[in-house]
Amino acid sequence: MDPPAGGSTDRRGAVSGASAGAASSGLRRYGLNFSASSLLQAPLAALLEYSGVVPSGPPSQTVHQAVPSSSSEADGLLSAAAAGNGEVSIRIQGGPNDSDAAGAASTGASPGDSIEATAATDVDPASAAGRGAGADAEAGGGGSGGATGNGAGDRAYQRYDVHHVARWIEQILPFSLLLLVVFIRQHLQGFFVTIWIAAVMFKSNDILKKQTALKSERKAAALVGITLIFMIHVFGVYWWYRNDYLLRPLFMLPPKDIPPFWHAIFIIMVNDTMVRQAAMAAKCILLMYYKNSRGRNYRRQGQMLTLVEYLLLLYRALLPTPVWYRFFLNKEYGSLFSSLTTGLYLTFKLTSVVEKVQSFLSAVKALSRKDVHYGSYATAEQAIAAGDMCAICQEKMHVPVLLRCKHIFCEDCVSEWFERERTCPLCRALVKPADIRSFGDGSTSLFFQLF
């Protein structure tokens, strides 16, 4: 006897459905509620579904039948619900204690015969949301039900829009990456040089902070070697680009020719990084001078490092000015337009330079101040009355300082504490006034001053 005509097709569909279900269940095992094919075809949309921004699966289609008169009708109901090759869930309502039984009885149906079958099908989210909203409004039988349905529909439409935006980004992303690769290839040398000098600067900052934290344990030979390496790196970069107009902006002179935009960015970034590298070498020299710093010398070391950093910030704020002045003062765009853009840039620059000047003057005032501005030096009687034991280092007090909250600590211990905090180490009372940021730990500002 020949098999039915649709038998092989049904078997192939069952096998493909089983394999897809196995792959989906394998991803769900690791907490990923999307299939591997959707991740490969639309990665951004799959991630949005995983994060919950858009629904994690196709909407469900619900088929209600209050009273199936026979088993053949029930089978037909389940077959219609499972037509989308998805998962089918069945909920049978009824029983003597079921609250829905009363409603079923009032409509003339048997309380034990209400069946609800739900199957996942490939339905457009927007249309499904619209149908769901209409169904909710119809079931509500009034204004409240319609309002609920409209709110759910609006949320569904918003998620649908997010889904379309994600698909649009996925379409333009390959072309954008291709343009980025071409741009990197056109500026290959400058790209890698920028990455190199930035990586060296970040590593140099970490080295300098570690040497500052060593205090009296740091070695002069190591500081000398670090200083030489920093300076060799700076001179090497300027020697390599000796014909690229890098030196003129260092002396506040504009380039001879109008630089292109990306060339101007490159000049500013290289000069900004190399100036910070040279300032790190100067800080190493200060650390050699204050190698055996304790008490007042340690506080003076932090003040000197802070002063050098604020002087560097002031110079770095002025460093891009000649480059952008030459860039904006381009007569090819007309005298009026070039004069207007140049004047606006110099006005914006003046406001930032004034702020840097104020910070530098505050650092100079802090250096010239002889006493500690968060307390006073304690007498021997006050130190003995407090136990003559520093609560920070747990040793005998060396140059004790009496804070405004009446607690006493070693000057070098409390000076290091106030490099990071403004409150007392014991009672947490506000002791140090809000002044300029301290760079006494040897750190250097890492943001790029491009404008």
Beta strands, then each sheet from edge to edge (+ up, - down):
strand 1: 60-65
strand 2: 88-93
strand 3: 114-120
strand 4: 375-377
strand 5: 400-403
strand 6: 408-410
sheet 1: 1+ 3- 2+
sheet 2: 4+ 5- 6+
end
